[in-house]
Amino acid sequence: MLVPPVNMGRARTTLEETGTVILDGAPGSGRSATARVLLREHHRPGETFRELLPDERDELPLRDPAFVDPGDRLLLDLSTAGTGLWHAARDDLPALRQTVHERRAHLVVVMPHDGALDPDIQHYRVEIGPPTFPMEVLRRHLRAHGVPYEEFLQNDVTVDAFLSERKPMREIADFADRIRRARETARPDEGFTEWCAAAKRAGAGRRTEVAAHVAGLPEASQRALMIAVSMLHGAHADVVHRAAALLLSTVGAPQEETSLLQRKDLAQRLTEISARSGPDGRVRFTDVDYDSAVRTHFWDHMPDLRPHLDAWAARVVGSDDPHLVPDVRDGLVARLAGEYLRTGRADGLAALAERWSAERAGRAHFEASVQALTCGLADPAHGREFRERIYQWCAYRRLTGEFAEVLVQVCADVLAPNHPDHALIRLHHLARRERGTAHALQALCDLVAGSRRLRRRLLDRLARGDLAPADLGLFLRVCHPAPLTERSVTTRALVDEDGVRHSLTTCWRAVLSDAVSRPEGRRAAPRAEIQRWLHWAAEGAGDRGEVLLDLLVDAADRCGEDRGAAFAALYASARQAERASPGRGARSAETTDLLLHKIGVAQGLDRAAPSAPAGGGRP
């Protein structure tokens, strides 16, 4: 729900007319949010959004034409880039912009505010400013948070004071979120004025207040409850009560000897720590952001407690309380992850995620591990480190328990939406190494199924690699002729591209060589996959059918001393394809004759050329 910044209309027009806009503006003006909104406005079914990371592993050079597919929506956010990265990216922008224009894609670049542009791309630059009316920005956020319209329309001195000075858009969003949370913890008789005052107090910080409060709570049970509420803020009282008991057990605190009926009830204990249970049974502190301050206090000032918090969180995640719903589990993991990331201990969070799923501990711990890595990837300061760490895990580490499957899910569900190339590379490493399962292989096939560009890149990657047996199996899964021969008004078929044809020939040569080079009794040419190509050449490929035959024959011709056996395997597969033809057998017979002719030409035999099969199907 973006309030249009100054010059939003000009940025929109520039993008519509040229396919490219370069956003400039002071930090806090909303540049990055504006960039995403502009690209979202150009969404079309089947088109892809990608955030470009030109300084990271596995990212293609920006000037590479293979970087862009028709209809792509590309975001290059360099708002915080250093001088070296900005200069390198700036030099590649003219070539990238030209490719974007030719392929009817859309590119939004967010440049550093103190950066300079070359004259030939200066006219794509639009400087945006913060919205003219910051009150409207705050109200949009409040409306998105579900605050009643009639509440925030009234004037409030706290809001007026907050907005009296120019604020970055992020600070306004944070203030609106604190108002939302103040509303959730407020008493029934409190209204918008009290919510805003509470939000202002929370913005000032509560560290000193919390430190004094903790010092006045000497009992282990009080502190355990305080930590449990802070880590499970908004959870049901039953969950918080059990979590506090689990924390006492985890740290080895002695059991309370008082009779059960003589102990303080939960309501009294919550009051002691400035918390309460609402009408819905959910427990929250009475002051906004008190939970965050409590977490910060115990994490920073009781460092010996940290490993116990890890073990405790694992026990809570694995408990079977019916009120411990997925959102509550995810919240617990996110808050624990937040402390690791806030204090620069990304390595500790990564180790925790690996440990939680290294043993087959059940679905809850599996999901907790996924959530921990998701938090790491989403963190602005540590996202790059987690992408690299996940690469190292996928490519080199020995993965135990269910951790490999965790990585598959993270790549497919978290990385792929914005960084599909990174997901492809990591899933490929996992697919090559997995044994006894096909989770990574299936996720990789699903990823490339929806993208011509990713299919092209995977084929190129396979052809450039060592084509180990796992790669040959992967190739046979992704070389279905339908997407390779598909074309539209704006795109030609992949098999018409020189690079793709080279990749297909290289991979088919490896497949045929592997099949025919085995001992006589163990030869097994991939006849099902060859027959699929032959059937498609006869029935479904239209005028691209002959190209498929050329690729197969060229691959067999490059099999060296095994080329004769490779040709024989092709011909035998063709004869079997005739008998298993899904359409009219005459077309399959014509395809076999044409294949035999091409084999003869490749062998230097003088054979009369038969007529090409009149392929049906799609044009």
N, C-alpha and C positions, 0 to 999 in steps of 0.2 A: 504494500500500500504506500507507494512512493508519492510524496508531494513533489511535483515537478520543480527541479532546481532552475535557477536562472540560465537561460539559453538551452533548455531542454528541447524546445521546438527546433532550434537550429541544428542541434545534434541529431535529432530524429530525421530531419530533412536530408542532412549530409549522408547519413547511413542509407536512407532509402534511395538516393540518387546515385551514389557512387559505390555502395557496398562496404565502405570503410569510414570510420570516424575515429579520430584520436582525441581522447578527452584529457583536458588539462584542468587544473583547479587547485586551490589551496587545500591542504589536509583538513578533513572534517567537512568538506563541501558536499560529500555524498557521491564522489566519482565512481567508486567501485559498485555501489548499489545502482547508480544510474546505468552503468555499463550492462549489468545483468538484466535490468528492465528493458533496455533497448533491444537486446538480443531475444528476450522472451517475447517481445512484440512481433518478432519475425519467425516464430515457431510455426512449422508446418509438419504434418504427420510424416514420419519416416526420416526427417532430417535430424541431424546430430548436433548437440551442444558439447563443446570441449573447451576446457581451460588449458591454455598452453603454458608449459613450464620449460622454457628454452635452455635453462642452465642445469637441467637434471638428466640423469642417466636414461638412455633409451628414447629420448625425445629426438625426432628428426630435425635437421636444420630447418630454420624458418624459410629459407629460400628454396627448399626442395619442393618441386611441384607435386610430389606424392603426398605432401602434407595436407592437401585440401581436396575434398570431394564436393561435387555439386550439392548446393544447399546447406553446407556446413555453417554452423554458427560458432564463431571462434572468439574467445576472450583472451587477451594478452594483458594481464594486469601487472604493470611494472611500476606502480605507484611508489613502492618502497625499494626499488632496485638500486644497487650501487652504480657508480659511474661506469665501471667496466662492462657490466651486464647491459646497461642501457645503451652504451655505444655499440656493442656487438649486435644487439637486437635492432637498433636504429638503422644500421647498415643493411640489414636484411629486409627491412620493411618495404622498400619499393618492389622487390621481387615477390614478396608475400602478397602485397596489395594487388599486384598484377594478376597473380594466380586466382586470388579471391574474386576479382572482377570477371575473369574469363569463365569461371565455374559458377557464377551467380551465387556465390556464398556471401556471408556477412562477417565482417571483422570489426571488433571494438578494441581499441588499444587505450589503456590508462597509462599515461606517461608520468614520470617524476615531475613534480612542480617546478623544480629548478633545471629541468632538462632542456636541451635545444633540439630542434628539428632541422633536417636538411630542407633547402628551399623547395625542392620538387615535391615534397609531401606536406609542406606547411599549410596548404589550403584545406587539408583534411582535419586540421586542428580546430577544436571548439573548446573554449574555456567556460566551464560552468561555475556557478556560484551557489551558495546555500539558498534555499527558498526564501522568498521575501518575507513570509509570515511564519516564523518558527512556532507560533501557537497552533497553527494548522497542522504542523508536523507532529506536535505532541498529541493533538486530538485524534489524528489518524491512528497513532499507535495505541491510544487508549481504546478507541473503537475496536481495533483488531484484538485487543485483550478482553473484550466483552464488557467494558465499563459502560453503564447506561448513558445514553446520549444526554439525558437531562441533568446528569451529575456533572459532567465535565464542561458543560456550557456556561456554568456559573463562574463569575470572577473569583479568584483566590489569590490572596497576598503572597502565599508561598510560591505559587506558579509564576506570578508576575515578577517576583524577585529573581527566581531562577532564570527566567528568559530575558531579564533586563540586560544581561551581557550576552554577546554573541557566543553561542555554544556549538561545538561540533555535532553533527547529526548523531553520532554514536552516543554522546552524552545525553541527548534528548531521548533517545531510545531507551537508554539505561534508566533514566528518571521515570519514564512511563512504566517500565517493568517493575520498578520499586513501588510505584503507586498500585499496580496490580497486586503485588504481594502484600502490601499493607492492607488492601481491601480484603484479602483472603484471611488475614489474621485479626481483623478488626472486630470489635464488639458490635452487636446489632444496633446500638444507639449512636455509633460513629458514622460519619459521612465523608464526603469528598474532602472537606477541609482537613479533617483529622488524618485521612489517608495521605494527603500531600505533605502534611507536617511530619508524619512518620517517615515518609520517603526521604525528606530532607535530612532528618536526623540520621537515617541509615547511610546516606551519602557521605556524611562526615566521618564515618568509621566508628567501630565499637570495640577496638582492641583493649583499650584501657578499662572500659566498663566490664568486659568479659573477664579480663585478668583479675580484677577485684572480686568479681562474682565467684570465680573458680576458687580463689584463695579462701573464700568464706564457706566452701563446701568440702570439708575434710574427709568425708566418708567415701569409700570406694564406690558404694552403690549409687550415690548421688552423681558422681562424676561419670560413671558408666551410663547412667540414664541420660545425662547431658550429651554425651558423645553419641549415644544411640539416636536421640532426637535430631541431632545435627546431621547425622549421616542418612537418616531415614525421614527427613522432614516432610510432613504431609502424609506419612504412612498411617495405617490403622493402629490404634492403641495396642491391640494384641501383638502386632508385629514388633512395635517398639519395646513393649514389656519383655517379650521373649529375647529380643536382640540384646537388651541390657543385661539379662541373666547370662546369655552366651558370652558376652564380653567379660563379665566377672569370672566366668569359668575359664576363658581363654588366657587371662592374665594370671590365673591361679589364686584369686582372692579367696579367703576363707569363707565358708558358708555362714549365713546369718543364723544364730542360735535361738533367736526370739521365736516364740510361737507364731504360727502363721496368722492367727487372728489378732495378735498384738502388734503386728507390723503396720507401718503406714500404708494406706491404700494408694493406688496409682495417682488419683487426682491430687492428693496432698503432696506426693513426691514430685509431680509435674509443677505444682505451684512453687516449690522450693527452687526450681531451676528456671523459673520465668517462662513456663510453657503451659499449654492447656489442650484439652481434647475438645474439639468442636462438636456440633450437633450430628455431624456425619461420622463421628468416631475417629477422625484424623487428628493427629497430634502436630502442633506447631508451636514455635516460640511466640511470645506475645509481641515481640518487636521485630520489625523488618530487618533482614540480613543478620539477625543474631546467629542463625545457624552457621553462616559462612564465617563469622568471627570466632565462634566456638571451634570449628574445624581448624581454622588457622592457629588458634592458641595451642591446642593440644598437639598439633603436628609440629609446630615450631619450637615449643617449649618443653615437650616431652618426647624427644627423638627416640628414646628407647621403647616407646609405645608403638612405633610404626610397624615393626614386623608382626606384633600382636594384632594390629588392626587388619593386616593382610589376612592372617589366619582367621580372624573373627569374621571378616567379610565373606570369606569362602564358606564358613559354617552357616552364616545367615542366608547366603544365596542358595545353599543346598537344602535348607529347611523346607518342610512341606506345609507351612501355614497357608490356609486358603486365601488369606488376605495379602499374601506376598505375590502379587500379580506382576507380570513382566515389567510394567512401568515402574513399579517400586524397586524391583531388582536392578533395572537399568539405572535408576536414579542413584542407588547406593554405589554402583560401580563408577558412575560418572563423577560422583563427589570424591570418591577415593582417588580416581584418576586425576581429578582436578588438583589435589594436593601434590601428587607426584609432579605434575606438569608445572604448577605454580612455582615449585622450588627447584626446577631444572633437573629433575631426576627421571628423565624419559627412559633411561636404561632400566630403572627399577620397575616402572610400569610395564615395559616390554617383557621383563623377566616374569612378572606376576601373571600376565596374560598367557605366557607359554606354560607356566607352572599349573595354572588352573585347568588346562586342557591336555597336559602331557599324559595324564592317566585318565582312563575312561571313567570319569566321575559323574556322568549323566548330562542330560540336556541343559540343565540350569547352569552348570559350570561352563559348558560349551558356549552358551549365549553370553555369559559374563565375559568370557575371553574375547568374543567378537566385539562386545561393547567397549571393553578396555582399549582394543586396537582402534576402534572407530573414534574414540575420544582423542587418541594420539594423533590420528590422521587429520582430524578436524582442527587441531590446535594450531593457530597461526605461527607460533614460534617453533613448534616441533614437528609440524606435518611433514616437512621434507625429510627429517631424520627418520621418521617412521616409515615413509615410503622406501627409503634406502634400506632400513632394517628388514622390512618385509621382503625386499629383493634378496638380501643375503640369506634369509631363511629359506625362501623358495628355491634358490639356486644352489646353495652349498650345505646348509645345515642338515644333520640327520634329525628328522622330525619323528617324535614319538606320540603315542596315544592318538588323540583326535586333533592334534594341533594342525596337521596338514589340511584337514577338512575345515578347520577354523580359517586358515589362510585362503582356502578356496572361496569361502563365503565372503570374506572381507574383500577379496579382489573383485568378485562378481557383483557384490551389492554396494560396496562403499567406494572402491576405486573407480570401477568402470563407468558410472554415470558421468563423471567430469573428466576423468583421466583414462580413457579406454586403452590407449597405447601402453600405459604402465600396467594395467590389468592384463593385457594380452601377453606381455613379456613374462610376467610372474606366473600366470597360469600355464604358459608353455613350459616353463621350468618344472612346475609341479607335475604336469601331465607326463613329462619325460621320466620322472622319478617315481611315480606312484606305482605300487604293486598291490594287486588284489582288489583294487577299486578303480573306478573310472570317474570320480567326482570332478577332478580337475579337467580331464578330457572333455566331459560333457559341458562343463561351464565354458571352456574355451570354444567349443563348437557353437554353443548358444551365443557367445559374444560376437563371433565373426558372422553368424547367420544374418544379422541385421545390418551389416555394414560392408559395402564393396571395398572401402578403403582398408578396413581391418583384414578382410580376406586377402586382399592384395599384399598387405604387409606380412601376414603370416606365411603366405606362399613364398615370398621373397626371403623371409627369415629361414624357412625350412631349406630352401635351395642353397642358401649361403652357409648352412651348417654342415655337420658331419653326416646327417641323414642316418642316424642310428635307428635300430629297429623300432623304437618307440615313435620316432619321427615319421617313419614310413607308415605306421598304423594311423598316426594323426593325419598325414597327408591323404590317405584313402578315405578318411572321414570328412575332410573339408573340400575334396575335389569334385563334389557332385556337379555334373555338367549344367544343371539348370541355372544356378546363379552365375556361372561362368559365361553363359551364352546370352543372358538376359540383357536387354538394352531398352532404351526409351528415346523420347524425342531429344533429350538433352545429354544423354550418355551413350557411349558405345559399349559393346560387350567387352568384358574383361579379356576374353580370348583374343580380341583384336589389338590388345596392348602388347608391345614388344617385350616389356619387362615381365608381364604375367606369362606370356608364352615361353619365355626362357625359363621361368621358375617351374612351370608345369612340365616342360621337357626334361629338366634336370631331375625333378622328383620322380617322374615316371621311369626315367632311365635307371635310377637307383632301385625302384620297386621291381622292375623287370630283371635287372642284374641279380638282385637278391634272390628272386624266385628261381631263376634258371641255373644259378651257380651252386645250388644245393646238391647233395648226392642224389642219384637217380630216384631212389625210393622216397625221397623227402621233398621232391619238387612240388610246389603248389602255387602256380601262378594266381594272382588275384583276379580270378575270372569273373567273380560277381561284379567287381568295380569296373573291369574292362567292358563287360557286357552292358553295364549301365551306360557307359559312354557310347557304345555301339547302338543301343536302343535309342538313346537320345539323338544320335546322329541320323538315325533312320526316321524317327517319328516326331521329335520335339524341337530340334535345334534350328529348323528353318534353313537358311542359307549359311549357317555357321557349322552345319554338320560336317562338311568336308574339312573344316579347320580342326575339329576334334580328331579326325582320322590322321591328318598330317602330324599332329602333335604326338600321337601314339607311335606312328611309324618313325618319326624323327628320333623319339626316345629309344626305340629298339635299335635303330641304326647306330646309336652312340654306345652300345653295350660292348664294344670291343670284340674280343674273341667269343663272346657269348651272343653276338648279334643274330646269328642263325637260329639259335635256340629261342631268342626273344621274338623273332619274326614268327617262328612256329607256334609259340604260345599265343601270340596275337591272333593268328589265323584259326587256331583251335578254339579260342574263345569266341571268335566271330561265328564259327559254325554252330557252337552251342547257343549263341545268342539268337540265331535263326529259329531254332526249335523252341526257345523260350520267349519269342517275340510277343509283346503285349498287344501289338497291332497286326497289320496285314503282313504275312510272311514274305510277300514279294518285295517289300521295301527293305526288309532285313537282308534278303538275298542280294539285292542290288548293292547294299552297303558292304556286304562281304566281298562282292566282286570288285567294288571300288577299292576296298582295303587291300585285296590281293594285287590289284594293279599297282598301287602305291608301293607295296612291298617289292614287287618286281622292279619298278623304277629305281628304288633305293639300292637294289642288288645289281643294277646294271643290265637287267634283262629287258628286251624290247617287247613290250606287251601293248596291245591296242587298248586305248583308254575306254572303259565303259562309261555310260552316261551316269551322272551323279543322281542319287536317289532324290525323288521329289519330296523332300521333307515337308511334313505338315506342321501343325502346332503353331507356336507363336512366331510372328514375323521378326 
